[in-house]
Amino acid sequence: TEELVRLDSHLNQFREVMQSEQSQGRKLDFITQELFREINTIGSKANDATIANCVVEAKTVVERIREQVQNIE
């Protein structure tokens, strides 16, 4: 539960930064690192195949986002 709460918080923060008028690529990069970290923790704590599959998919999506964020100045 703790990781899900932090994951939700990071997602909300990501949305807020994306809606900002200023370019904040570094901040978005940091937030994606935190998202990845929380997803990893969820995966390591869960002993469930369905959750493991979701974790792999989520990590793939976050990695794609991170690649895009790194192009923002």
PDB file with SEQRES, HELIX, SHEET and CRYST1 records, atoms N, CA, C and O in Angstrom:
SEQRES   1 A   73  THR GLU GLU LEU VAL ARG LEU ASP SER HIS LEU ASN GLN          
SEQRES   2 A   73  PHE ARG GLU VAL MET GLN SER GLU GLN SER GLN GLY ARG          
SEQRES   3 A   73  LYS LEU ASP PHE ILE THR GLN GLU LEU PHE ARG GLU ILE          
SEQRES   4 A   73  ASN THR ILE GLY SER LYS ALA ASN ASP ALA THR ILE ALA          
SEQRES   5 A   73  ASN CYS VAL VAL GLU ALA LYS THR VAL VAL GLU ARG ILE          
SEQRES   6 A   73  ARG GLU GLN VAL GLN ASN ILE GLU                              
HELIX    1 AA1 GLU A    2  MET A   18  1                                  17    
HELIX    2 AA2 GLY A   25  LYS A   45  1                                  21    
HELIX    3 AA3 ALA A   49  VAL A   69  1                                  21    
CRYST1    1.000    1.000    1.000  90.00  90.00  90.00 P 1           1          
ATOM      1  N   THR A   1       0.829  -1.196   0.000  1.00  0.00           N  
ATOM      2  CA  THR A   1       0.000   0.000   0.000  1.00  0.00           C  
ATOM      3  C   THR A   1       0.870   1.255   0.000  1.00  0.00           C  
ATOM      4  O   THR A   1       0.576   2.220  -0.705  1.00  0.00           O  
ATOM      5  N   GLU A   2       1.922   1.237   0.779  1.00  0.00           N  
ATOM      6  CA  GLU A   2       2.802   2.404   0.882  1.00  0.00           C  
ATOM      7  C   GLU A   2       3.373   2.800  -0.483  1.00  0.00           C  
ATOM      8  O   GLU A   2       3.401   3.980  -0.832  1.00  0.00           O  
ATOM      9  N   GLU A   3       3.821   1.814  -1.241  1.00  0.00           N  
ATOM     10  CA  GLU A   3       4.391   2.090  -2.561  1.00  0.00           C  
ATOM     11  C   GLU A   3       3.335   2.621  -3.527  1.00  0.00           C  
ATOM     12  O   GLU A   3       3.620   3.489  -4.353  1.00  0.00           O  
ATOM     13  N   LEU A   4       2.109   2.094  -3.418  1.00  0.00           N  
ATOM     14  CA  LEU A   4       1.031   2.571  -4.290  1.00  0.00           C  
ATOM     15  C   LEU A   4       0.677   4.023  -3.992  1.00  0.00           C  
ATOM     16  O   LEU A   4       0.393   4.798  -4.905  1.00  0.00           O  
ATOM     17  N   VAL A   5       0.694   4.385  -2.725  1.00  0.00           N  
ATOM     18  CA  VAL A   5       0.418   5.776  -2.342  1.00  0.00           C  
ATOM     19  C   VAL A   5       1.497   6.693  -2.917  1.00  0.00           C  
ATOM     20  O   VAL A   5       1.192   7.743  -3.483  1.00  0.00           O  
ATOM     21  N   ARG A   6       2.766   6.286  -2.765  1.00  0.00           N  
ATOM     22  CA  ARG A   6       3.855   7.112  -3.307  1.00  0.00           C  
ATOM     23  C   ARG A   6       3.806   7.145  -4.830  1.00  0.00           C  
ATOM     24  O   ARG A   6       4.066   8.188  -5.431  1.00  0.00           O  
ATOM     25  N   LEU A   7       3.476   6.024  -5.461  1.00  0.00           N  
ATOM     26  CA  LEU A   7       3.359   5.984  -6.912  1.00  0.00           C  
ATOM     27  C   LEU A   7       2.286   6.957  -7.388  1.00  0.00           C  
ATOM     28  O   LEU A   7       2.490   7.698  -8.350  1.00  0.00           O  
ATOM     29  N   ASP A   8       1.157   6.948  -6.718  1.00  0.00           N  
ATOM     30  CA  ASP A   8       0.075   7.882  -7.055  1.00  0.00           C  
ATOM     31  C   ASP A   8       0.522   9.327  -6.877  1.00  0.00           C  
ATOM     32  O   ASP A   8       0.200  10.188  -7.696  1.00  0.00           O  
ATOM     33  N   SER A   9       1.253   9.589  -5.819  1.00  0.00           N  
ATOM     34  CA  SER A   9       1.767  10.939  -5.568  1.00  0.00           C  
ATOM     35  C   SER A   9       2.731  11.381  -6.674  1.00  0.00           C  
ATOM     36  O   SER A   9       2.669  12.516  -7.145  1.00  0.00           O  
ATOM     37  N   HIS A  10       3.610  10.484  -7.076  1.00  0.00           N  
ATOM     38  CA  HIS A  10       4.560  10.811  -8.150  1.00  0.00           C  
ATOM     39  C   HIS A  10       3.829  11.063  -9.473  1.00  0.00           C  
ATOM     40  O   HIS A  10       4.198  11.960 -10.231  1.00  0.00           O  
ATOM     41  N   LEU A  11       2.802  10.274  -9.741  1.00  0.00           N  
ATOM     42  CA  LEU A  11       2.027  10.473 -10.971  1.00  0.00           C  
ATOM     43  C   LEU A  11       1.325  11.827 -10.960  1.00  0.00           C  
ATOM     44  O   LEU A  11       1.292  12.523 -11.975  1.00  0.00           O  
ATOM     45  N   ASN A  12       0.768  12.194  -9.818  1.00  0.00           N  
ATOM     46  CA  ASN A  12       0.128  13.511  -9.705  1.00  0.00           C  
ATOM     47  C   ASN A  12       1.137  14.631  -9.896  1.00  0.00           C  
ATOM     48  O   ASN A  12       0.856  15.622 -10.570  1.00  0.00           O  
ATOM     49  N   GLN A  13       2.306  14.471  -9.305  1.00  0.00           N  
ATOM     50  CA  GLN A  13       3.356  15.470  -9.456  1.00  0.00           C  
ATOM     51  C   GLN A  13       3.799  15.568 -10.916  1.00  0.00           C  
ATOM     52  O   GLN A  13       4.036  16.666 -11.419  1.00  0.00           O  
ATOM     53  N   PHE A  14       3.911  14.438 -11.589  1.00  0.00           N  
ATOM     54  CA  PHE A  14       4.290  14.420 -12.999  1.00  0.00           C  
ATOM     55  C   PHE A  14       3.275  15.214 -13.822  1.00  0.00           C  
ATOM     56  O   PHE A  14       3.648  16.027 -14.667  1.00  0.00           O  
ATOM     57  N   ARG A  15       1.991  14.968 -13.567  1.00  0.00           N  
ATOM     58  CA  ARG A  15       0.929  15.689 -14.290  1.00  0.00           C  
ATOM     59  C   ARG A  15       1.020  17.200 -14.058  1.00  0.00           C  
ATOM     60  O   ARG A  15       0.884  17.990 -14.992  1.00  0.00           O  
ATOM     61  N   GLU A  16       1.250  17.588 -12.812  1.00  0.00           N  
ATOM     62  CA  GLU A  16       1.362  19.010 -12.484  1.00  0.00           C  
ATOM     63  C   GLU A  16       2.533  19.661 -13.216  1.00  0.00           C  
ATOM     64  O   GLU A  16       2.399  20.764 -13.747  1.00  0.00           O  
ATOM     65  N   VAL A  17       3.662  18.991 -13.245  1.00  0.00           N  
ATOM     66  CA  VAL A  17       4.838  19.538 -13.933  1.00  0.00           C  
ATOM     67  C   VAL A  17       4.571  19.626 -15.432  1.00  0.00           C  
ATOM     68  O   VAL A  17       4.982  20.590 -16.079  1.00  0.00           O  
ATOM     69  N   MET A  18       3.892  18.635 -15.985  1.00  0.00           N  
ATOM     70  CA  MET A  18       3.583  18.642 -17.420  1.00  0.00           C  
ATOM     71  C   MET A  18       2.673  19.812 -17.790  1.00  0.00           C  
ATOM     72  O   MET A  18       2.754  20.334 -18.901  1.00  0.00           O  
ATOM     73  N   GLN A  19       1.816  20.221 -16.871  1.00  0.00           N  
ATOM     74  CA  GLN A  19       0.896  21.325 -17.137  1.00  0.00           C  
ATOM     75  C   GLN A  19       1.523  22.687 -16.892  1.00  0.00           C  
ATOM     76  O   GLN A  19       0.916  23.717 -17.183  1.00  0.00           O  
ATOM     77  N   SER A  20       2.720  22.692 -16.363  1.00  0.00           N  
ATOM     78  CA  SER A  20       3.426  23.934 -16.083  1.00  0.00           C  
ATOM     79  C   SER A  20       3.799  24.644 -17.382  1.00  0.00           C  
ATOM     80  O   SER A  20       4.012  24.011 -18.416  1.00  0.00           O  
ATOM     81  N   GLU A  21       3.872  25.945 -17.305  1.00  0.00           N  
ATOM     82  CA  GLU A  21       4.248  26.744 -18.474  1.00  0.00           C  
ATOM     83  C   GLU A  21       5.740  26.657 -18.770  1.00  0.00           C  
ATOM     84  O   GLU A  21       6.158  26.848 -19.912  1.00  0.00           O  
ATOM     85  N   GLN A  22       6.535  26.373 -17.764  1.00  0.00           N  
ATOM     86  CA  GLN A  22       7.982  26.332 -17.930  1.00  0.00           C  
ATOM     87  C   GLN A  22       8.455  24.921 -18.273  1.00  0.00           C  
ATOM     88  O   GLN A  22       7.850  23.932 -17.858  1.00  0.00           O  
ATOM     89  N   SER A  23       9.523  24.846 -19.022  1.00  0.00           N  
ATOM     90  CA  SER A  23      10.125  23.562 -19.342  1.00  0.00           C  
ATOM     91  C   SER A  23      10.865  23.038 -18.118  1.00  0.00           C  
ATOM     92  O   SER A  23      11.702  23.735 -17.545  1.00  0.00           O  
ATOM     93  N   GLN A  24      10.556  21.823 -17.726  1.00  0.00           N  
ATOM     94  CA  GLN A  24      11.164  21.262 -16.522  1.00  0.00           C  
ATOM     95  C   GLN A  24      11.589  19.821 -16.778  1.00  0.00           C  
ATOM     96  O   GLN A  24      11.183  18.903 -16.065  1.00  0.00           O  
ATOM     97  N   GLY A  25      12.400  19.642 -17.789  1.00  0.00           N  
ATOM     98  CA  GLY A  25      12.848  18.312 -18.167  1.00  0.00           C  
ATOM     99  C   GLY A  25      13.578  17.579 -17.066  1.00  0.00           C  
ATOM    100  O   GLY A  25      13.369  16.381 -16.873  1.00  0.00           O  
ATOM    101  N   ARG A  26      14.433  18.283 -16.338  1.00  0.00           N  
ATOM    102  CA  ARG A  26      15.195  17.650 -15.251  1.00  0.00           C  
ATOM    103  C   ARG A  26      14.266  17.116 -14.165  1.00  0.00           C  
ATOM    104  O   ARG A  26      14.450  16.013 -13.651  1.00  0.00           O  
ATOM    105  N   LYS A  27      13.269  17.923 -13.832  1.00  0.00           N  
ATOM    106  CA  LYS A  27      12.323  17.528 -12.800  1.00  0.00           C  
ATOM    107  C   LYS A  27      11.528  16.303 -13.247  1.00  0.00           C  
ATOM    108  O   LYS A  27      11.313  15.376 -12.466  1.00  0.00           O  
ATOM    109  N   LEU A  28      11.099  16.305 -14.490  1.00  0.00           N  
ATOM    110  CA  LEU A  28      10.363  15.159 -15.019  1.00  0.00           C  
ATOM    111  C   LEU A  28      11.239  13.907 -15.033  1.00  0.00           C  
ATOM    112  O   LEU A  28      10.759  12.807 -14.757  1.00  0.00           O  
ATOM    113  N   ASP A  29      12.510  14.073 -15.353  1.00  0.00           N  
ATOM    114  CA  ASP A  29      13.434  12.946 -15.355  1.00  0.00           C  
ATOM    115  C   ASP A  29      13.553  12.367 -13.945  1.00  0.00           C  
ATOM    116  O   ASP A  29      13.534  11.149 -13.766  1.00  0.00           O  
ATOM    117  N   PHE A  30      13.674  13.225 -12.970  1.00  0.00           N  
ATOM    118  CA  PHE A  30      13.756  12.779 -11.583  1.00  0.00           C  
ATOM    119  C   PHE A  30      12.481  12.039 -11.168  1.00  0.00           C  
ATOM    120  O   PHE A  30      12.550  10.994 -10.522  1.00  0.00           O  
ATOM    121  N   ILE A  31      11.328  12.578 -11.537  1.00  0.00           N  
ATOM    122  CA  ILE A  31      10.056  11.943 -11.179  1.00  0.00           C  
ATOM    123  C   ILE A  31       9.942  10.570 -11.836  1.00  0.00           C  
ATOM    124  O   ILE A  31       9.454   9.629 -11.210  1.00  0.00           O  
ATOM    125  N   THR A  32      10.382  10.441 -13.081  1.00  0.00           N  
ATOM    126  CA  THR A  32      10.321   9.126 -13.738  1.00  0.00           C  
ATOM    127  C   THR A  32      11.234   8.122 -13.032  1.00  0.00           C  
ATOM    128  O   THR A  32      10.909   6.937 -12.952  1.00  0.00           O  
ATOM    129  N   GLN A  33      12.361   8.587 -12.525  1.00  0.00           N  
ATOM    130  CA  GLN A  33      13.230   7.702 -11.741  1.00  0.00           C  
ATOM    131  C   GLN A  33      12.496   7.205 -10.499  1.00  0.00           C  
ATOM    132  O   GLN A  33      12.588   6.031 -10.138  1.00  0.00           O  
ATOM    133  N   GLU A  34      11.775   8.104  -9.856  1.00  0.00           N  
ATOM    134  CA  GLU A  34      11.016   7.727  -8.661  1.00  0.00           C  
ATOM    135  C   GLU A  34       9.887   6.760  -9.007  1.00  0.00           C  
ATOM    136  O   GLU A  34       9.631   5.812  -8.265  1.00  0.00           O  
ATOM    137  N   LEU A  35       9.216   6.996 -10.127  1.00  0.00           N  
ATOM    138  CA  LEU A  35       8.171   6.079 -10.579  1.00  0.00           C  
ATOM    139  C   LEU A  35       8.752   4.678 -10.784  1.00  0.00           C  
ATOM    140  O   LEU A  35       8.181   3.683 -10.338  1.00  0.00           O  
ATOM    141  N   PHE A  36       9.881   4.621 -11.458  1.00  0.00           N  
ATOM    142  CA  PHE A  36      10.535   3.349 -11.740  1.00  0.00           C  
ATOM    143  C   PHE A  36      10.914   2.651 -10.434  1.00  0.00           C  
ATOM    144  O   PHE A  36      10.735   1.441 -10.297  1.00  0.00           O  
ATOM    145  N   ARG A  37      11.429   3.408  -9.491  1.00  0.00           N  
ATOM    146  CA  ARG A  37      11.829   2.854  -8.194  1.00  0.00           C  
ATOM    147  C   ARG A  37      10.636   2.252  -7.449  1.00  0.00           C  
ATOM    148  O   ARG A  37      10.730   1.153  -6.902  1.00  0.00           O  
ATOM    149  N   GLU A  38       9.523   2.970  -7.431  1.00  0.00           N  
ATOM    150  CA  GLU A  38       8.333   2.460  -6.739  1.00  0.00           C  
ATOM    151  C   GLU A  38       7.801   1.200  -7.419  1.00  0.00           C  
ATOM    152  O   GLU A  38       7.407   0.244  -6.751  1.00  0.00           O  
ATOM    153  N   ILE A  39       7.793   1.208  -8.739  1.00  0.00           N  
ATOM    154  CA  ILE A  39       7.318   0.034  -9.483  1.00  0.00           C  
ATOM    155  C   ILE A  39       8.221  -1.164  -9.203  1.00  0.00           C  
ATOM    156  O   ILE A  39       7.737  -2.282  -9.026  1.00  0.00           O  
ATOM    157  N   ASN A  40       9.516  -0.935  -9.163  1.00  0.00           N  
ATOM    158  CA  ASN A  40      10.465  -2.009  -8.837  1.00  0.00           C  
ATOM    159  C   ASN A  40      10.185  -2.584  -7.456  1.00  0.00           C  
ATOM    160  O   ASN A  40      10.181  -3.801  -7.271  1.00  0.00           O  
ATOM    161  N   THR A  41       9.952  -1.709  -6.494  1.00  0.00           N  
ATOM    162  CA  THR A  41       9.685  -2.156  -5.127  1.00  0.00           C  
ATOM    163  C   THR A  41       8.401  -2.981  -5.061  1.00  0.00           C  
ATOM    164  O   THR A  41       8.343  -4.009  -4.385  1.00  0.00           O  
ATOM    165  N   ILE A  42       7.388  -2.522  -5.766  1.00  0.00           N  
ATOM    166  CA  ILE A  42       6.131  -3.276  -5.822  1.00  0.00           C  
ATOM    167  C   ILE A  42       6.394  -4.668  -6.388  1.00  0.00           C  
ATOM    168  O   ILE A  42       5.902  -5.664  -5.858  1.00  0.00           O  
ATOM    169  N   GLY A  43       7.167  -4.730  -7.459  1.00  0.00           N  
ATOM    170  CA  GLY A  43       7.480  -6.018  -8.083  1.00  0.00           C  
ATOM    171  C   GLY A  43       8.255  -6.942  -7.168  1.00  0.00           C  
ATOM    172  O   GLY A  43       8.013  -8.149  -7.154  1.00  0.00           O  
ATOM    173  N   SER A  44       9.178  -6.395  -6.408  1.00  0.00           N  
ATOM    174  CA  SER A  44       9.989  -7.245  -5.543  1.00  0.00           C  
ATOM    175  C   SER A  44       9.215  -7.725  -4.321  1.00  0.00           C  
ATOM    176  O   SER A  44       9.540  -8.772  -3.761  1.00  0.00           O  
ATOM    177  N   LYS A  45       8.204  -6.984  -3.899  1.00  0.00           N  
ATOM    178  CA  LYS A  45       7.415  -7.374  -2.733  1.00  0.00           C  
ATOM    179  C   LYS A  45       6.252  -8.293  -3.081  1.00  0.00           C  
ATOM    180  O   LYS A  45       5.766  -9.034  -2.226  1.00  0.00           O  
ATOM    181  N   ALA A  46       5.810  -8.249  -4.315  1.00  0.00           N  
ATOM    182  CA  ALA A  46       4.636  -9.030  -4.717  1.00  0.00           C  
ATOM    183  C   ALA A  46       5.050 -10.445  -5.124  1.00  0.00           C  
ATOM    184  O   ALA A  46       6.011 -10.642  -5.869  1.00  0.00           O  
ATOM    185  N   ASN A  47       4.317 -11.396  -4.628  1.00  0.00           N  
ATOM    186  CA  ASN A  47       4.545 -12.782  -5.021  1.00  0.00           C  
ATOM    187  C   ASN A  47       3.340 -13.274  -5.811  1.00  0.00           C  
ATOM    188  O   ASN A  47       2.675 -14.241  -5.442  1.00  0.00           O  
ATOM    189  N   ASP A  48       3.085 -12.577  -6.903  1.00  0.00           N  
ATOM    190  CA  ASP A  48       1.900 -12.861  -7.699  1.00  0.00           C  
ATOM    191  C   ASP A  48       2.241 -12.669  -9.171  1.00  0.00           C  
ATOM    192  O   ASP A  48       2.812 -11.645  -9.546  1.00  0.00           O  
ATOM    193  N   ALA A  49       1.900 -13.635  -9.997  1.00  0.00           N  
ATOM    194  CA  ALA A  49       2.236 -13.587 -11.421  1.00  0.00           C  
ATOM    195  C   ALA A  49       1.539 -12.427 -12.133  1.00  0.00           C  
ATOM    196  O   ALA A  49       2.131 -11.789 -13.004  1.00  0.00           O  
ATOM    197  N   THR A  50       0.313 -12.157 -11.775  1.00  0.00           N  
ATOM    198  CA  THR A  50      -0.423 -11.057 -12.414  1.00  0.00           C  
ATOM    199  C   THR A  50       0.245  -9.721 -12.112  1.00  0.00           C  
ATOM    200  O   THR A  50       0.408  -8.888 -13.003  1.00  0.00           O  
ATOM    201  N   ILE A  51       0.627  -9.522 -10.868  1.00  0.00           N  
ATOM    202  CA  ILE A  51       1.303  -8.282 -10.486  1.00  0.00           C  
ATOM    203  C   ILE A  51       2.653  -8.192 -11.181  1.00  0.00           C  
ATOM    204  O   ILE A  51       3.049  -7.120 -11.640  1.00  0.00           O  
ATOM    205  N   ALA A  52       3.358  -9.307 -11.260  1.00  0.00           N  
ATOM    206  CA  ALA A  52       4.659  -9.320 -11.935  1.00  0.00           C  
ATOM    207  C   ALA A  52       4.520  -8.901 -13.392  1.00  0.00           C  
ATOM    208  O   ALA A  52       5.350  -8.149 -13.903  1.00  0.00           O  
ATOM    209  N   ASN A  53       3.483  -9.377 -14.060  1.00  0.00           N  
ATOM    210  CA  ASN A  53       3.243  -8.978 -15.460  1.00  0.00           C  
ATOM    211  C   ASN A  53       2.929  -7.494 -15.560  1.00  0.00           C  
ATOM    212  O   ASN A  53       3.400  -6.815 -16.473  1.00  0.00           O  
ATOM    213  N   CYS A  54       2.142  -6.994 -14.633  1.00  0.00           N  
ATOM    214  CA  CYS A  54       1.816  -5.557 -14.619  1.00  0.00           C  
ATOM    215  C   CYS A  54       3.068  -4.724 -14.369  1.00  0.00           C  
ATOM    216  O   CYS A  54       3.237  -3.660 -14.965  1.00  0.00           O  
ATOM    217  N   VAL A  55       3.940  -5.200 -13.496  1.00  0.00           N  
ATOM    218  CA  VAL A  55       5.180  -4.492 -13.189  1.00  0.00           C  
ATOM    219  C   VAL A  55       6.059  -4.396 -14.428  1.00  0.00           C  
ATOM    220  O   VAL A  55       6.625  -3.339 -14.709  1.00  0.00           O  
ATOM    221  N   VAL A  56       6.177  -5.488 -15.165  1.00  0.00           N  
ATOM    222  CA  VAL A  56       6.986  -5.476 -16.394  1.00  0.00           C  
ATOM    223  C   VAL A  56       6.418  -4.464 -17.386  1.00  0.00           C  
ATOM    224  O   VAL A  56       7.164  -3.690 -17.984  1.00  0.00           O  
ATOM    225  N   GLU A  57       5.109  -4.473 -17.557  1.00  0.00           N  
ATOM    226  CA  GLU A  57       4.465  -3.531 -18.478  1.00  0.00           C  
ATOM    227  C   GLU A  57       4.663  -2.089 -18.013  1.00  0.00           C  
ATOM    228  O   GLU A  57       4.978  -1.213 -18.818  1.00  0.00           O  
ATOM    229  N   ALA A  58       4.479  -1.845 -16.721  1.00  0.00           N  
ATOM    230  CA  ALA A  58       4.641  -0.489 -16.180  1.00  0.00           C  
ATOM    231  C   ALA A  58       6.075  -0.007 -16.347  1.00  0.00           C  
ATOM    232  O   ALA A  58       6.299   1.150 -16.702  1.00  0.00           O  
ATOM    233  N   LYS A  59       7.047  -0.875 -16.098  1.00  0.00           N  
ATOM    234  CA  LYS A  59       8.443  -0.486 -16.260  1.00  0.00           C  
ATOM    235  C   LYS A  59       8.752  -0.147 -17.711  1.00  0.00           C  
ATOM    236  O   LYS A  59       9.530   0.767 -17.983  1.00  0.00           O  
ATOM    237  N   THR A  60       8.153  -0.872 -18.636  1.00  0.00           N  
ATOM    238  CA  THR A  60       8.335  -0.600 -20.058  1.00  0.00           C  
ATOM    239  C   THR A  60       7.787   0.780 -20.413  1.00  0.00           C  
ATOM    240  O   THR A  60       8.428   1.545 -21.134  1.00  0.00           O  
ATOM    241  N   VAL A  61       6.602   1.090 -19.905  1.00  0.00           N  
ATOM    242  CA  VAL A  61       5.970   2.382 -20.180  1.00  0.00           C  
ATOM    243  C   VAL A  61       6.783   3.521 -19.564  1.00  0.00           C  
ATOM    244  O   VAL A  61       7.012   4.542 -20.212  1.00  0.00           O  
ATOM    245  N   VAL A  62       7.216   3.350 -18.325  1.00  0.00           N  
ATOM    246  CA  VAL A  62       7.997   4.400 -17.666  1.00  0.00           C  
ATOM    247  C   VAL A  62       9.312   4.625 -18.401  1.00  0.00           C  
ATOM    248  O   VAL A  62       9.768   5.762 -18.520  1.00  0.00           O  
ATOM    249  N   GLU A  63       9.917   3.563 -18.888  1.00  0.00           N  
ATOM    250  CA  GLU A  63      11.171   3.706 -19.629  1.00  0.00           C  
ATOM    251  C   GLU A  63      10.948   4.492 -20.928  1.00  0.00           C  
ATOM    252  O   GLU A  63      11.790   5.304 -21.313  1.00  0.00           O  
ATOM    253  N   ARG A  64       9.829   4.254 -21.596  1.00  0.00           N  
ATOM    254  CA  ARG A  64       9.501   5.024 -22.808  1.00  0.00           C  
ATOM    255  C   ARG A  64       9.293   6.499 -22.464  1.00  0.00           C  
ATOM    256  O   ARG A  64       9.754   7.387 -23.181  1.00  0.00           O  
ATOM    257  N   ILE A  65       8.604   6.740 -21.375  1.00  0.00           N  
ATOM    258  CA  ILE A  65       8.377   8.116 -20.929  1.00  0.00           C  
ATOM    259  C   ILE A  65       9.725   8.775 -20.613  1.00  0.00           C  
ATOM    260  O   ILE A  65       9.970   9.921 -20.990  1.00  0.00           O  
ATOM    261  N   ARG A  66      10.574   8.052 -19.934  1.00  0.00           N  
ATOM    262  CA  ARG A  66      11.876   8.590 -19.568  1.00  0.00           C  
ATOM    263  C   ARG A  66      12.698   8.981 -20.797  1.00  0.00           C  
ATOM    264  O   ARG A  66      13.379  10.006 -20.795  1.00  0.00           O  
ATOM    265  N   GLU A  67      12.629   8.163 -21.838  1.00  0.00           N  
ATOM    266  CA  GLU A  67      13.344   8.499 -23.079  1.00  0.00           C  
ATOM    267  C   GLU A  67      12.823   9.809 -23.667  1.00  0.00           C  
ATOM    268  O   GLU A  67      13.603  10.624 -24.159  1.00  0.00           O  
ATOM    269  N   GLN A  68      11.519  10.009 -23.617  1.00  0.00           N  
ATOM    270  CA  GLN A  68      10.937  11.237 -24.137  1.00  0.00           C  
ATOM    271  C   GLN A  68      11.295  12.440 -23.261  1.00  0.00           C  
ATOM    272  O   GLN A  68      11.592  13.522 -23.766  1.00  0.00           O  
ATOM    273  N   VAL A  69      11.262  12.237 -21.961  1.00  0.00           N  
ATOM    274  CA  VAL A  69      11.555  13.313 -21.018  1.00  0.00           C  
ATOM    275  C   VAL A  69      12.987  13.807 -21.184  1.00  0.00           C  
ATOM    276  O   VAL A  69      13.254  14.998 -21.028  1.00  0.00           O  
ATOM    277  N   GLN A  70      13.894  12.917 -21.494  1.00  0.00           N  
ATOM    278  CA  GLN A  70      15.290  13.291 -21.634  1.00  0.00           C  
ATOM    279  C   GLN A  70      15.517  14.217 -22.832  1.00  0.00           C  
ATOM    280  O   GLN A  70      16.570  14.848 -22.935  1.00  0.00           O  
ATOM    281  N   ASN A  71      14.550  14.301 -23.726  1.00  0.00           N  
ATOM    282  CA  ASN A  71      14.636  15.209 -24.862  1.00  0.00           C  
ATOM    283  C   ASN A  71      14.103  16.610 -24.546  1.00  0.00           C  
ATOM    284  O   ASN A  71      14.214  17.524 -25.362  1.00  0.00           O  
ATOM    285  N   ILE A  72      13.523  16.764 -23.351  1.00  0.00           N  
ATOM    286  CA  ILE A  72      12.995  18.063 -22.941  1.00  0.00           C  
ATOM    287  C   ILE A  72      14.099  18.847 -22.233  1.00  0.00           C  
ATOM    288  O   ILE A  72      14.802  18.319 -21.372  1.00  0.00           O  
ATOM    289  N   GLU A  73      14.232  20.087 -22.604  1.00  0.00           N  
ATOM    290  CA  GLU A  73      15.265  20.916 -21.966  1.00  0.00           C  
ATOM    291  C   GLU A  73      14.757  21.602 -20.738  1.00  0.00           C  
ATOM    292  O   GLU A  73      15.503  22.335 -20.088  1.00  0.00           O  
TER     293      GLU A  73                                                      
END                                                                             
